Amino acid sequence: MGNECKNGKVPLISKIAYGFGDVGCNFSWMFVSNFLMIFYTDVFGISMAAVSALMLFSRFWDAINDPIMGALMDALKPGKRGKFKTYIYYGSFVLLFSGALCFLPIPSAPYPIKVLVCVVGYLIWDMAYTVVNVPYGAMNAAITTDPTERAQLSTYRGIGSMIANIVVLITLPLLCYDKDNNLIGSRMFIVALVLGIIGFAAFQILIKGTVERVAVSHEPQEKVKFNYFESLSAFLKNKAVVAITIASIALIIMQIGLSSANQIVFQSYFKNAKLSGILGLATMIPSLIVIPLVKPTVQRFGKREAAAAPMLIGILAAAGIVFLPITPDNTGMMIYIILAVLINSSCIFFSTVVWALVADSVDYQELQTGK
């Protein structure tokens, strides 16, 4: 299989397989984050305030849910597939079906039932995504201890994310809107199910093609009960992890905001929401040139600086979209595209580097606490 590891070096086949993990994550994440709100408001007829409240609650729940997931991985004995891949394996089954559950085609159901389906479906999907994504993010620390190889794994993860994003941005607007720019609600369930199947296959490639090479002790020195508040306290005391978390929240806000802005721009400028993915692709492709720059930048300046500086550029570009007078003409369109390219480039660069920082933070946590 080419999975042998010498001197901390990771074989190319394993790096490619690791990148498939973010293909699986983003096929689910991009579809739900881009279409769920408009599906609930336009198809289910649920108020924007109610949907926004659900999204806000889910972010608070993530603040509770994610540390629990991390603590469980440390507290429970690793499965036969490894410390992290076991969770990814079982979580991928739930993610497959919960993504489709979010788009259950019941527009004629009573309003309370639709709200219940909305809340239950989204929270199950959100928890399933956590079960898959948190172990995946921490997994590169178990693949190798070499800092440069960890950065390379993050690069392949970034490539996997880009592949999924490009496919979603191009194909889904064409599949999900009719000629009058109305969302085809009856089609969303099937699309979500197909994307879930593709994502599930990508996770299986990740599991089969990677090896958790860094030894994890299976000999418990003492039986320790899981304590959520103790785990949360340890999380808050790890300044590196807290800083990464805050920056990652900013990244998600920029990505979701840019995706929504693309749809608004195409509806107002081209009068065609189905082509919003083309604008997303146009602003994303130039950003791909930053991926080969990640490794030399990390080696020259370090991971922290390589993540922070591009993120600052992205924040300034996002502020430009909000405050600059971008008019619906050719000049306004060029300004928007330039700013969107800067945002995408910063997001790609940061997300490529940040997972190597997560691995280092995990090592730091273990060094400080022994856990």
C-alpha positions as a Markdown table, in Angstrom:
| # | Residue | x | y | z |
|---|---|---|---|---|
| 1 | Met | 0.0 | 0.0 | 0.0 |
| 2 | Gly | 3.0 | 2.3 | 0.2 |
| 3 | Asn | 2.2 | 3.2 | 3.8 |
| 4 | Glu | 5.7 | 2.6 | 5.2 |
| 5 | Cys | 7.1 | 5.5 | 7.1 |
| 6 | Lys | 10.9 | 6.2 | 7.5 |
| 7 | Asn | 12.4 | 9.1 | 9.6 |
| 8 | Gly | 8.9 | 10.6 | 10.0 |
| 9 | Lys | 8.4 | 11.0 | 6.3 |
| 10 | Val | 4.9 | 10.3 | 5.0 |
| 11 | Pro | 4.4 | 8.5 | 1.7 |
| 12 | Leu | 2.7 | 10.4 | -1.1 |
| 13 | Ile | -0.2 | 7.9 | -1.2 |
| 14 | Ser | -1.0 | 8.6 | 2.5 |
| 15 | Lys | -0.9 | 12.4 | 1.9 |
| 16 | Ile | -3.4 | 12.1 | -0.9 |
| 17 | Ala | -5.6 | 9.8 | 1.2 |
| 18 | Tyr | -5.4 | 12.3 | 4.0 |
| 19 | Gly | -6.6 | 15.0 | 1.6 |
| 20 | Phe | -9.7 | 12.9 | 0.8 |
| 21 | Gly | -10.8 | 13.5 | 4.4 |
| 22 | Asp | -11.6 | 17.1 | 3.7 |
| 23 | Val | -13.3 | 16.1 | 0.4 |
| 24 | Gly | -15.7 | 14.2 | 2.6 |
| 25 | Cys | -16.1 | 17.0 | 5.2 |
| 26 | Asn | -16.6 | 19.8 | 2.6 |
| 27 | Phe | -19.1 | 17.9 | 0.4 |
| 28 | Ser | -21.3 | 17.9 | 3.5 |
| 29 | Trp | -20.3 | 21.3 | 5.0 |
| 30 | Met | -20.5 | 23.3 | 1.8 |
| 31 | Phe | -24.0 | 22.0 | 0.9 |
| 32 | Val | -25.5 | 22.5 | 4.3 |
| 33 | Ser | -23.9 | 25.9 | 5.0 |
| 34 | Asn | -24.8 | 27.3 | 1.5 |
| 35 | Phe | -28.4 | 25.9 | 1.1 |
| 36 | Leu | -29.9 | 25.0 | 4.4 |
| 37 | Met | -31.0 | 28.5 | 5.5 |
| 38 | Ile | -32.6 | 29.3 | 2.2 |
| 39 | Phe | -34.3 | 25.8 | 2.1 |
| 40 | Tyr | -35.8 | 26.3 | 5.6 |
| 41 | Thr | -37.0 | 29.8 | 4.8 |
| 42 | Asp | -38.2 | 29.5 | 1.1 |
| 43 | Val | -39.3 | 25.8 | 1.1 |
| 44 | Phe | -40.4 | 25.1 | 4.7 |
| 45 | Gly | -41.6 | 28.7 | 5.3 |
| 46 | Ile | -39.8 | 29.0 | 8.6 |
| 47 | Ser | -39.1 | 32.6 | 9.6 |
| 48 | Met | -35.6 | 33.9 | 9.2 |
| 49 | Ala | -35.5 | 34.8 | 12.9 |
| 50 | Ala | -36.2 | 31.2 | 13.9 |
| 51 | Val | -33.6 | 29.8 | 11.5 |
| 52 | Ser | -31.0 | 32.4 | 12.6 |
| 53 | Ala | -31.7 | 31.5 | 16.3 |
| 54 | Leu | -31.1 | 27.8 | 15.5 |
| 55 | Met | -27.8 | 28.6 | 13.8 |
| 56 | Leu | -26.7 | 30.8 | 16.7 |
| 57 | Phe | -27.7 | 28.0 | 19.2 |
| 58 | Ser | -25.7 | 25.5 | 17.2 |
| 59 | Arg | -22.6 | 27.7 | 17.5 |
| 60 | Phe | -23.0 | 27.7 | 21.3 |
| 61 | Trp | -23.6 | 24.0 | 21.2 |
| 62 | Asp | -20.3 | 23.6 | 19.3 |
| 63 | Ala | -18.5 | 25.4 | 22.0 |
| 64 | Ile | -19.7 | 22.6 | 24.4 |
| 65 | Asn | -19.7 | 19.7 | 21.9 |
| 66 | Asp | -16.2 | 20.1 | 20.5 |
| 67 | Pro | -14.3 | 19.9 | 23.8 |
| 68 | Ile | -16.4 | 16.9 | 24.8 |
| 69 | Met | -15.3 | 15.2 | 21.6 |
| 70 | Gly | -11.7 | 15.9 | 22.2 |
| 71 | Ala | -11.9 | 14.7 | 25.8 |
| 72 | Leu | -13.7 | 11.5 | 24.8 |
| 73 | Met | -10.9 | 10.7 | 22.3 |
| 74 | Asp | -8.4 | 11.0 | 25.1 |
| 75 | Ala | -10.5 | 9.2 | 27.7 |
| 76 | Leu | -11.7 | 6.1 | 25.7 |
| 77 | Lys | -9.5 | 3.3 | 24.6 |
| 78 | Pro | -8.6 | 3.5 | 20.9 |
| 79 | Gly | -10.6 | 1.2 | 18.6 |
| 80 | Lys | -9.1 | -1.3 | 16.2 |
| 81 | Arg | -8.8 | 1.3 | 13.5 |
| 82 | Gly | -6.8 | 3.7 | 15.7 |
| 83 | Lys | -7.4 | 6.6 | 18.1 |
| 84 | Phe | -8.9 | 8.9 | 15.5 |
| 85 | Lys | -10.0 | 6.8 | 12.5 |
| 86 | Thr | -12.5 | 4.8 | 14.6 |
| 87 | Tyr | -14.6 | 7.9 | 15.2 |
| 88 | Ile | -14.3 | 9.0 | 11.6 |
| 89 | Tyr | -15.5 | 5.6 | 10.4 |
| 90 | Tyr | -18.6 | 5.4 | 12.6 |
| 91 | Gly | -19.3 | 9.2 | 12.3 |
| 92 | Ser | -19.3 | 9.0 | 8.5 |
| 93 | Phe | -22.3 | 6.8 | 8.5 |
| 94 | Val | -24.3 | 9.2 | 10.6 |
| 95 | Leu | -23.1 | 12.2 | 8.6 |
| 96 | Leu | -24.3 | 10.5 | 5.4 |
| 97 | Phe | -27.9 | 10.2 | 6.5 |
| 98 | Ser | -28.1 | 13.3 | 8.7 |
| 99 | Gly | -27.2 | 15.6 | 5.8 |
| 100 | Ala | -30.1 | 14.2 | 3.8 |
| 101 | Leu | -32.4 | 14.4 | 6.9 |
| 102 | Cys | -31.8 | 18.2 | 7.0 |
| 103 | Phe | -33.5 | 18.5 | 3.6 |
| 104 | Leu | -36.4 | 16.1 | 4.2 |
| 105 | Pro | -39.1 | 17.0 | 1.6 |
| 106 | Ile | -42.1 | 17.7 | 3.8 |
| 107 | Pro | -43.2 | 21.2 | 2.8 |
| 108 | Ser | -46.9 | 20.4 | 3.4 |
| 109 | Ala | -46.4 | 19.2 | 7.0 |
| 110 | Pro | -47.7 | 21.2 | 9.9 |
| 111 | Tyr | -45.5 | 24.1 | 10.9 |
| 112 | Pro | -44.5 | 22.6 | 14.3 |
| 113 | Ile | -43.4 | 19.4 | 12.6 |
| 114 | Lys | -41.3 | 21.3 | 10.1 |
| 115 | Val | -39.6 | 23.2 | 12.9 |
| 116 | Leu | -39.0 | 20.0 | 14.8 |
| 117 | Val | -37.4 | 18.4 | 11.7 |
| 118 | Cys | -35.4 | 21.5 | 11.2 |
| 119 | Val | -34.0 | 21.5 | 14.8 |
| 120 | Val | -33.5 | 17.8 | 15.1 |
| 121 | Gly | -32.0 | 17.3 | 11.7 |
| 122 | Tyr | -29.6 | 20.1 | 11.9 |
| 123 | Leu | -28.4 | 19.3 | 15.4 |
| 124 | Ile | -27.8 | 15.6 | 14.5 |
| 125 | Trp | -25.9 | 16.7 | 11.4 |
| 126 | Asp | -23.9 | 19.2 | 13.5 |
| 127 | Met | -22.9 | 16.5 | 16.0 |
| 128 | Ala | -22.1 | 14.0 | 13.3 |
| 129 | Tyr | -19.9 | 16.6 | 11.6 |
| 130 | Thr | -18.1 | 17.1 | 15.0 |
| 131 | Val | -17.5 | 13.4 | 15.4 |
| 132 | Val | -15.9 | 13.3 | 12.0 |
| 133 | Asn | -14.1 | 16.6 | 11.8 |
| 134 | Val | -12.5 | 17.0 | 15.2 |
| 135 | Pro | -10.7 | 13.6 | 15.0 |
| 136 | Tyr | -9.7 | 14.3 | 11.4 |
| 137 | Gly | -8.2 | 17.7 | 12.4 |
| 138 | Ala | -6.2 | 16.1 | 15.2 |
| 139 | Met | -5.2 | 13.0 | 13.2 |
| 140 | Asn | -2.1 | 14.4 | 11.5 |
| 141 | Ala | -0.4 | 14.5 | 14.9 |
| 142 | Ala | -0.7 | 10.7 | 15.0 |
| 143 | Ile | 0.5 | 10.3 | 11.4 |
| 144 | Thr | 3.9 | 11.9 | 11.9 |
| 145 | Thr | 5.9 | 14.0 | 14.4 |
| 146 | Asp | 7.9 | 15.8 | 11.7 |
| 147 | Pro | 6.7 | 19.5 | 11.6 |
| 148 | Thr | 7.4 | 19.9 | 7.8 |
| 149 | Glu | 5.4 | 16.7 | 7.1 |
| 150 | Arg | 2.5 | 17.9 | 9.2 |
| 151 | Ala | 2.5 | 21.1 | 7.1 |
| 152 | Gln | 2.5 | 19.0 | 4.0 |
| 153 | Leu | -0.5 | 16.9 | 5.2 |
| 154 | Ser | -2.3 | 20.2 | 5.9 |
| 155 | Thr | -1.5 | 21.3 | 2.3 |
| 156 | Tyr | -3.1 | 18.1 | 0.9 |
| 157 | Arg | -6.0 | 18.7 | 3.2 |
| 158 | Gly | -6.3 | 22.2 | 1.7 |
| 159 | Ile | -6.3 | 20.7 | -1.8 |
| 160 | Gly | -9.0 | 18.2 | -0.9 |
| 161 | Ser | -11.1 | 21.1 | 0.5 |
| 162 | Met | -10.6 | 23.1 | -2.7 |
| 163 | Ile | -11.7 | 20.1 | -4.9 |
| 164 | Ala | -14.9 | 19.7 | -2.9 |
| 165 | Asn | -15.6 | 23.4 | -2.9 |
| 166 | Ile | -15.1 | 23.7 | -6.7 |
| 167 | Val | -17.4 | 20.8 | -7.4 |
| 168 | Val | -20.1 | 22.2 | -5.0 |
| 169 | Leu | -19.8 | 25.8 | -6.3 |
| 170 | Ile | -20.2 | 24.8 | -10.0 |
| 171 | Thr | -22.7 | 22.0 | -9.9 |
| 172 | Leu | -25.1 | 22.7 | -7.1 |
| 173 | Pro | -26.5 | 26.1 | -8.2 |
| 174 | Leu | -27.2 | 24.5 | -11.6 |
| 175 | Leu | -29.0 | 21.5 | -10.0 |
| 176 | Cys | -30.9 | 23.3 | -7.2 |
| 177 | Tyr | -32.4 | 26.4 | -8.9 |
| 178 | Asp | -35.0 | 26.5 | -11.7 |
| 179 | Lys | -35.0 | 28.9 | -14.6 |
| 180 | Asp | -36.8 | 31.5 | -12.5 |
| 181 | Asn | -34.1 | 31.4 | -9.8 |
| 182 | Asn | -36.3 | 29.5 | -7.4 |
| 183 | Leu | -34.9 | 26.8 | -5.2 |
| 184 | Ile | -36.2 | 23.3 | -6.2 |
| 185 | Gly | -37.0 | 22.0 | -2.7 |
| 186 | Ser | -38.1 | 18.6 | -3.9 |
| 187 | Arg | -34.6 | 17.9 | -5.3 |
| 188 | Met | -32.6 | 18.9 | -2.3 |
| 189 | Phe | -33.0 | 15.6 | -0.4 |
| 190 | Ile | -31.7 | 13.6 | -3.4 |
| 191 | Val | -28.8 | 16.0 | -3.9 |
| 192 | Ala | -27.9 | 15.8 | -0.2 |
| 193 | Leu | -28.0 | 12.0 | -0.2 |
| 194 | Val | -25.8 | 11.8 | -3.3 |
| 195 | Leu | -23.3 | 14.2 | -1.8 |
| 196 | Gly | -23.4 | 12.2 | 1.4 |
| 197 | Ile | -22.5 | 9.0 | -0.5 |
| 198 | Ile | -19.6 | 10.7 | -2.3 |
| 199 | Gly | -18.4 | 12.1 | 1.0 |
| 200 | Phe | -18.7 | 8.7 | 2.7 |
| 201 | Ala | -16.6 | 7.1 | 0.0 |
| 202 | Ala | -13.9 | 9.8 | 0.5 |
| 203 | Phe | -13.8 | 9.0 | 4.2 |
| 204 | Gln | -13.2 | 5.4 | 3.4 |
| 205 | Ile | -10.3 | 6.3 | 1.2 |
| 206 | Leu | -8.9 | 8.3 | 4.1 |
| 207 | Ile | -9.3 | 5.4 | 6.5 |
| 208 | Lys | -7.8 | 2.8 | 4.2 |
| 209 | Gly | -4.9 | 5.0 | 2.9 |
| 210 | Thr | -3.5 | 6.4 | 6.2 |
| 211 | Val | -1.8 | 4.9 | 9.2 |
| 212 | Glu | -1.7 | 6.4 | 12.7 |
| 213 | Arg | 2.1 | 5.9 | 13.1 |
| 214 | Val | 2.7 | 7.8 | 16.2 |
| 215 | Ala | 2.3 | 5.4 | 19.1 |
| 216 | Val | -0.6 | 5.9 | 21.5 |
| 217 | Ser | -0.3 | 4.3 | 24.9 |
| 218 | His | -3.0 | 1.7 | 25.4 |
| 219 | Glu | -2.0 | 1.0 | 29.0 |
| 220 | Pro | -4.0 | 3.2 | 31.4 |
| 221 | Gln | -2.0 | 4.0 | 34.5 |
| 222 | Glu | -5.2 | 4.6 | 36.4 |
| 223 | Lys | -8.9 | 4.6 | 35.6 |
| 224 | Val | -9.9 | 8.2 | 35.1 |
| 225 | Lys | -13.5 | 9.3 | 34.8 |
| 226 | Phe | -14.4 | 11.8 | 32.1 |
| 227 | Asn | -14.9 | 15.2 | 33.6 |
| 228 | Tyr | -16.3 | 17.8 | 31.1 |
| 229 | Phe | -15.5 | 20.9 | 33.2 |
| 230 | Glu | -11.9 | 19.6 | 33.8 |
| 231 | Ser | -11.5 | 19.2 | 30.0 |
| 232 | Leu | -13.0 | 22.6 | 29.3 |
| 233 | Ser | -10.7 | 24.1 | 31.9 |
| 234 | Ala | -7.7 | 22.4 | 30.2 |
| 235 | Phe | -8.9 | 23.7 | 26.8 |
| 236 | Leu | -9.2 | 27.3 | 28.1 |
| 237 | Lys | -5.7 | 27.2 | 29.7 |
| 238 | Asn | -4.2 | 26.2 | 26.4 |
| 239 | Lys | -3.7 | 29.6 | 24.9 |
| 240 | Ala | -2.6 | 28.2 | 21.6 |
| 241 | Val | -5.8 | 26.2 | 21.1 |
| 242 | Val | -8.0 | 29.1 | 22.2 |
| 243 | Ala | -6.3 | 31.4 | 19.7 |
| 244 | Ile | -6.7 | 28.9 | 16.9 |
| 245 | Thr | -10.3 | 28.4 | 17.8 |
| 246 | Ile | -11.1 | 32.2 | 17.6 |
| 247 | Ala | -9.2 | 32.5 | 14.3 |
| 248 | Ser | -11.1 | 29.5 | 12.9 |
| 249 | Ile | -14.4 | 31.1 | 13.8 |
| 250 | Ala | -13.4 | 34.2 | 11.9 |
| 251 | Leu | -12.4 | 31.9 | 8.9 |
| 252 | Ile | -15.9 | 30.3 | 8.9 |
| 253 | Ile | -17.6 | 33.6 | 9.1 |
| 254 | Met | -15.6 | 34.9 | 6.2 |
| 255 | Gln | -16.3 | 31.8 | 4.1 |
| 256 | Ile | -20.0 | 31.7 | 4.7 |
| 257 | Gly | -20.3 | 35.5 | 4.2 |
| 258 | Leu | -18.4 | 35.3 | 0.9 |
| 259 | Ser | -20.6 | 32.5 | -0.3 |
| 260 | Ser | -23.8 | 34.4 | 0.5 |
| 261 | Ala | -22.3 | 37.6 | -1.1 |
| 262 | Asn | -21.7 | 35.6 | -4.3 |
| 263 | Gln | -25.3 | 34.7 | -4.5 |
| 264 | Ile | -26.5 | 38.3 | -3.9 |
| 265 | Val | -24.0 | 39.7 | -6.4 |
| 266 | Phe | -25.2 | 37.3 | -9.2 |
| 267 | Gln | -28.8 | 37.9 | -8.4 |
| 268 | Ser | -28.4 | 41.7 | -8.6 |
| 269 | Tyr | -25.7 | 41.9 | -11.3 |
| 270 | Phe | -26.5 | 39.0 | -13.6 |
| 271 | Lys | -30.1 | 38.3 | -12.5 |
| 272 | Asn | -29.2 | 34.6 | -12.3 |
| 273 | Ala | -28.6 | 32.9 | -9.0 |
| 274 | Lys | -27.8 | 29.6 | -10.8 |
| 275 | Leu | -24.5 | 31.0 | -11.9 |
| 276 | Ser | -23.4 | 32.1 | -8.5 |
| 277 | Gly | -21.0 | 29.2 | -8.4 |
| 278 | Ile | -19.2 | 30.5 | -11.5 |
| 279 | Leu | -18.4 | 33.7 | -9.6 |
| 280 | Gly | -17.2 | 31.6 | -6.6 |
| 281 | Leu | -15.0 | 29.6 | -8.9 |
| 282 | Ala | -13.6 | 32.7 | -10.6 |
| 283 | Thr | -12.5 | 34.1 | -7.3 |
| 284 | Met | -11.2 | 30.7 | -6.1 |
| 285 | Ile | -9.0 | 29.6 | -9.0 |
| 286 | Pro | -6.5 | 32.5 | -8.7 |
| 287 | Ser | -6.3 | 31.7 | -5.0 |
| 288 | Leu | -4.9 | 28.2 | -5.7 |
| 289 | Ile | -1.5 | 29.7 | -6.5 |
| 290 | Val | -0.9 | 30.2 | -2.8 |
| 291 | Ile | -0.9 | 26.4 | -2.0 |
| 292 | Pro | 2.6 | 25.7 | -3.4 |
| 293 | Leu | 3.8 | 28.7 | -1.3 |
| 294 | Val | 2.7 | 27.2 | 2.0 |
| 295 | Lys | 5.7 | 24.9 | 2.6 |
| 296 | Pro | 8.5 | 27.5 | 1.8 |
| 297 | Thr | 6.6 | 30.2 | 3.8 |
| 298 | Val | 6.3 | 27.9 | 6.9 |
| 299 | Gln | 10.0 | 26.9 | 6.6 |
| 300 | Arg | 11.1 | 30.6 | 6.3 |
| 301 | Phe | 8.8 | 32.3 | 8.8 |
| 302 | Gly | 7.2 | 29.6 | 10.9 |
| 303 | Lys | 3.7 | 28.3 | 11.1 |
| 304 | Arg | 2.3 | 31.0 | 13.4 |
| 305 | Glu | 3.4 | 33.9 | 11.2 |
| 306 | Ala | 2.4 | 32.0 | 8.0 |
| 307 | Ala | -1.1 | 31.7 | 9.3 |
| 308 | Ala | -1.6 | 35.1 | 11.0 |
| 309 | Ala | -0.4 | 37.5 | 8.2 |
| 310 | Pro | -2.7 | 36.1 | 5.4 |
| 311 | Met | -5.6 | 36.0 | 7.8 |
| 312 | Leu | -5.2 | 39.7 | 8.5 |
| 313 | Ile | -5.2 | 40.4 | 4.8 |
| 314 | Gly | -8.5 | 38.4 | 4.4 |
| 315 | Ile | -10.1 | 40.4 | 7.3 |
| 316 | Leu | -9.2 | 43.7 | 5.7 |
| 317 | Ala | -10.5 | 42.5 | 2.3 |
| 318 | Ala | -13.8 | 41.4 | 4.0 |
| 319 | Ala | -14.1 | 44.8 | 5.6 |
| 320 | Gly | -13.6 | 46.3 | 2.1 |
| 321 | Ile | -16.6 | 44.3 | 0.7 |
| 322 | Val | -18.7 | 45.6 | 3.6 |
| 323 | Phe | -17.7 | 49.3 | 3.6 |
| 324 | Leu | -16.5 | 50.1 | 0.0 |
| 325 | Pro | -19.1 | 51.4 | -2.5 |
| 326 | Ile | -19.3 | 48.4 | -4.7 |
| 327 | Thr | -21.8 | 49.4 | -7.4 |
| 328 | Pro | -23.6 | 46.9 | -9.8 |
| 329 | Asp | -21.5 | 47.8 | -12.8 |
| 330 | Asn | -18.2 | 46.6 | -14.3 |
| 331 | Thr | -16.0 | 48.7 | -11.9 |
| 332 | Gly | -17.9 | 47.4 | -8.9 |
| 333 | Met | -17.7 | 43.9 | -10.2 |
| 334 | Met | -13.9 | 44.1 | -10.6 |
| 335 | Ile | -13.5 | 45.6 | -7.1 |
| 336 | Tyr | -15.6 | 42.7 | -5.7 |
| 337 | Ile | -13.7 | 40.0 | -7.5 |
| 338 | Ile | -10.3 | 41.4 | -6.4 |
| 339 | Leu | -11.4 | 41.5 | -2.7 |
| 340 | Ala | -13.0 | 38.0 | -3.0 |
| 341 | Val | -9.8 | 36.6 | -4.4 |
| 342 | Leu | -7.9 | 38.1 | -1.4 |
| 343 | Ile | -10.4 | 36.6 | 1.0 |
| 344 | Asn | -10.2 | 33.1 | -0.7 |
| 345 | Ser | -6.4 | 33.2 | -0.8 |
| 346 | Ser | -6.2 | 34.1 | 2.9 |
| 347 | Cys | -8.7 | 31.4 | 3.9 |
| 348 | Ile | -6.9 | 28.8 | 1.8 |
| 349 | Phe | -3.5 | 29.7 | 3.3 |
| 350 | Phe | -4.8 | 29.8 | 6.8 |
| 351 | Ser | -6.8 | 26.6 | 6.7 |
| 352 | Thr | -3.7 | 24.8 | 5.1 |
| 353 | Val | -1.4 | 25.9 | 7.9 |
| 354 | Val | -3.8 | 25.8 | 10.9 |
| 355 | Trp | -4.2 | 22.1 | 11.1 |
| 356 | Ala | -0.4 | 21.7 | 11.5 |
| 357 | Leu | -0.7 | 24.2 | 14.4 |
| 358 | Val | -3.5 | 22.1 | 15.9 |
| 359 | Ala | -1.2 | 19.1 | 15.9 |
| 360 | Asp | 1.5 | 21.2 | 17.7 |
| 361 | Ser | -1.1 | 22.4 | 20.2 |
| 362 | Val | -2.1 | 18.8 | 20.9 |
| 363 | Asp | 1.6 | 18.0 | 21.6 |
| 364 | Tyr | 1.9 | 21.1 | 23.8 |
| 365 | Gln | -1.2 | 20.0 | 25.8 |
| 366 | Glu | 0.2 | 16.6 | 26.4 |
| 367 | Leu | 3.5 | 18.0 | 27.4 |
| 368 | Gln | 1.9 | 20.4 | 29.9 |
| 369 | Thr | -0.7 | 18.0 | 31.4 |
| 370 | Gly | 0.3 | 14.5 | 30.4 |
| 371 | Lys | -3.1 | 14.0 | 28.7 |
